[in-house]
């Protein structure tokens, strides 16, 4: 019964992801949607616009954080559709749906995001590519077919982010001593 409910939930969530939101005239500048061509492909222009928005948003968030005396670390989270992790049979059933709306998008966009991360670093953004964090973990990490982790996955990711925060703080402290 529980697995049937879980499958129903998965199917409904995928249907909702495939249906674009209804956007009113006054809201058109708030949402970013990708139109998919009849062959299922997104235009290069749309992809570039989305990546540019991602890039500029990171710089703006960094600026806001710094203006308020905080540090900003941009973390590209792990995703099962862009992973070298060896999935057990059980985790494959939980986490991998080849026709999931995010599957093709993640496979297409993550390499571009990682490539652009070097540009973010050059702009002074602390960037952590956390995509390989789960690659050597044998246990089940993913909680669903979207992108969410179970408690162990959350702990592993948080531990990695904390190590990155320590690195950034040490670097900032050393830079302040030099100046």
N, C-alpha and C positions, 0 to 999 in steps of 0.2 A: 504494500500500500504506500509506504513512504517513498519508494523509488518511483512509483507511478505519479505521485504528487510532484516529486522533484522534476521528472521529465516534463510534466505539464507546465510547471513554473518556467523551466528552461525554454520551452517552445513559446510561451506567451512573452517572455522577456525578449526573445529574438524578434518576434513579430513587432513589438513596440520599437525596437531599435531600427528596424527596417522602415518604419512609418515615420516620415519627417514630421516634426511638430507643426502644429497650426500656428502661423506667425501673423499677427495683426500688422497693419500698416505702420503703426507707431513703434513696433518692436523690431523692425527689420534690421536695425543696426546693432541689436543686442545678440542675435544668434548668428552662428556661422554654420551653414549647411553645405554639404557637397552634393551636387547633382551628379547622378550616375548616368552615363550614356546607356543606350539600349543594349550595348554589348557588355555592360557591367563595369566599364572602366571609368575612372575619374580623369578629368582633363589635367594636363600638366600645369596649366595656369592655376587651376583650383588647388592643386597640391602645393605649388610654390607659394600661393597666397596663404594657405593654412600654415605652412612651415614658417613663413615670414611673421605671421601673427604670433606663433609660438615663440619665435626668437625675440621679437620686440617685447612681448609680454614678460619674458624672463628678465630682460634688461630693466624694464619698468619696475618689476617687483624688487629687483636688487636695489634700484635707486630709492624706492620707498623704504625698504628695510634700512639702508645706510642712513637716510635722512632721519630715521628714528633711532639711530644708535644700535641697530641690530645687524646681525650677519644674515646673509641669504645664501642658501645652497640649493641649487636646482638639481633635483634627483629624477633621473629617468628610471622609472620603476621596472622591475622585471615583469615579463609577460610570457605566458606559456606559448604564445604563437611566435615568439622570437626567443628561442631558448635552445641551449645545448643540453638541457637536463634530460636524463633518462627517466621516462615516466613508467611507473609500474602499470599493470593492467587496470588496477583499481583507480589510480590517479588519472589515467587516460579517460576512463569513463566519466570521471568527475570534471576534468579540466579541458578536454580537447573535443571540440566540435568543428570539423573542417569547414562546414558551411556557416559557421557563426559569423555574423556581420563584422566582428572585430578581427577575425582571423586574417583575411586578405589585407585589411587596412594596416594592421600591425606589421605584417611581413613586408609590406610595401614602404611604410613610413619610418619604421624604427631605424633602418640603415641610414636614411637621410637625416633623421634627428641626430644620430650619433656622429655623422659627418659634420653637421652644423655645430655640434657641441664644441668643437675646437674654436670656431668663430666666437662662441659665447665666452670661452675662456680668454680669448684675446681681448674681449670687451670687459674683462675683469669679473666675470660671473664665475662663482665657485660652482663647478658642475661635477656631479657624481653620476657616472654611468653605472647604475646598479643592475643592469640587465643580466650579468653573469652570476649574480649572488647565489642563485639556487642551483647552478649547473652541476655542482658536485654533491648535492644533497639527495640521498636515496629515498628518504621518507616522503610521505604525501605532504605537499606544501599548499597546493591550490584548493580553494573551497568551492569554486564554481568555474563555469566555462567562459566567464567574462574576463576577470583580472584580479579577483580577490583571493586573499590568502587565509589559511587557517591560523591558529594561534602560534604555531611553530614558525610558519612563514613570516608572520608579522614580527616575531621576536628576532629572527635572523636579519630581516631587513632593518629593523630599528637598531640592532647592534652595529650593523655596517654604517648606518647614517651617523650614529654616535661617534664611531671611529673617525668619520670624515669631519664631523664638527670639531673633534679634538685636534685634528691635523690643521684645520683652518685657523683655529684659535692659536695654536702654537706658531703658525706662520705669521699671523697678524701680530703676535707679541714680539716675535723676532724682528719683523719689519719696523715696529714702533721703536725698538731699541736701537736699531741702525740709524733711524731718522732722528 
